[in-house]
Amino acid sequence: MALISGEPRRADVVASTYCRLLVLRKADFDLFMRDNRDVKFEVDRVAAQRNAMIQAEPAADTTANG
């Protein structure tokens, strides 16, 4: 999502076993999306769905229960 929106990432990942990490630079992502319109359409659709779900989540209750 951060590659699309430019906003900071909202999630962390913790590996439970050894893993190999890869980096996808924004410039490479943008180039790929430009050259693959069908993929861009689907990624944009999923991103819009996720944003709608995030917006629909109730705000965390921050009142003190005593």
C-alpha positions as CSV (number, residue, x, y, z in Angstrom):
1,M,0.0,0.0,0.0
2,A,2.8,2.4,0.8
3,L,4.2,2.0,-2.7
4,I,0.8,3.2,-4.1
5,S,-0.1,5.9,-1.6
6,G,3.3,7.2,-0.6
7,E,2.3,7.1,3.0
8,P,4.4,5.3,5.7
9,R,3.8,1.6,6.0
10,R,1.1,0.5,8.5
11,A,2.4,-3.0,9.2
12,D,5.4,-4.8,10.5
13,V,6.5,-8.3,9.7
14,V,8.4,-10.7,12.0
15,A,9.9,-13.8,10.4
16,S,9.7,-17.0,12.5
17,T,12.4,-18.7,10.4
18,Y,15.3,-17.7,8.2
19,C,14.2,-15.8,5.2
20,R,15.6,-13.9,2.2
21,L,14.4,-10.3,1.9
22,L,14.0,-8.6,-1.4
23,V,13.6,-4.8,-2.1
24,L,11.2,-3.3,-4.6
25,R,12.0,0.3,-5.2
26,K,9.2,2.7,-6.0
27,A,10.7,3.6,-9.3
28,D,10.7,-0.1,-10.4
29,F,7.2,-0.6,-9.1
30,D,5.9,2.4,-11.0
31,L,7.6,1.3,-14.2
32,F,6.1,-2.2,-13.8
33,M,2.7,-0.8,-13.2
34,R,3.0,1.5,-16.2
35,D,3.9,-1.4,-18.5
36,N,1.3,-3.8,-17.0
37,R,-2.1,-2.0,-17.1
38,D,-4.1,-5.1,-16.2
39,V,-2.0,-5.6,-13.1
40,K,-2.3,-1.9,-12.2
41,F,-6.1,-2.1,-12.5
42,E,-6.2,-5.0,-10.1
43,V,-3.8,-3.5,-7.6
44,D,-5.7,-0.3,-7.6
45,R,-9.0,-2.2,-7.1
46,V,-7.6,-4.1,-4.1
47,A,-6.0,-1.0,-2.6
48,A,-9.4,0.8,-2.8
49,Q,-11.1,-2.1,-1.1
50,R,-8.5,-2.1,1.7
51,N,-8.7,1.6,2.2
52,A,-12.5,1.3,2.4
53,M,-12.1,-1.4,5.1
54,I,-9.7,0.7,7.1
55,Q,-12.0,3.7,6.9
56,A,-14.9,1.6,8.1
57,E,-13.1,0.2,11.2
58,P,-14.4,1.7,14.4
59,A,-11.9,4.0,16.2
60,A,-10.1,2.4,19.1
61,D,-11.8,3.1,22.4
62,T,-9.4,5.3,24.3
63,T,-11.6,6.1,27.3
64,A,-10.6,4.9,30.7
65,N,-12.6,2.1,32.2
66,G,-12.5,2.3,35.9
